[in-house]
Amino acid sequence: MKKRQTASPLLSPDQVSADLALRMALHCVRNTVIENYHCRSSISDPEMKAFNKEVVNNLYTFLQIIMNSDYRRERELVLKSNEYAPALYYRPEGWDEPEFNTDILEAIAVKWGDTTIIPKERGPLV
């Protein structure tokens, strides 16, 4: 059985971005309806592996550009927009605003047996 790795407070900024990218890909992308498509064989194992790799690499790159001070200039350019072109990392149009997923808090409470974690309904940010 594989031992689960936990985040260490001594990780470098690059390692933090890599760790976050992997966790975000699994918990925010993979463990969604995409897994249902994969289970129904709408997506083959090699296609899913390629999908996972692309998502993780893109999240890692995004996090590096947004959070790593070595990419300060690139961050300014990638978020910059003008009258002729939107930012490279533009905000999507026509998508629903994000909502807080209380299922995650419930999973934390169950995993750790912590009854003080009370999920609160949160609507979209405005």
Buried (B, 14 or more C-beta within 10 A) or exposed (E): EEEEEEEEEEEEEEEBBBBBBBEBBEEEBBEEEBEEEBEEEEBEEEEBEEBBEEBBEEBBEBBBBBEBEEBEEBBEEBEEEEEEEEEEBEEEEEEEEEEBEEEEBEBEBEEEEEEEBEBEEEEEEE
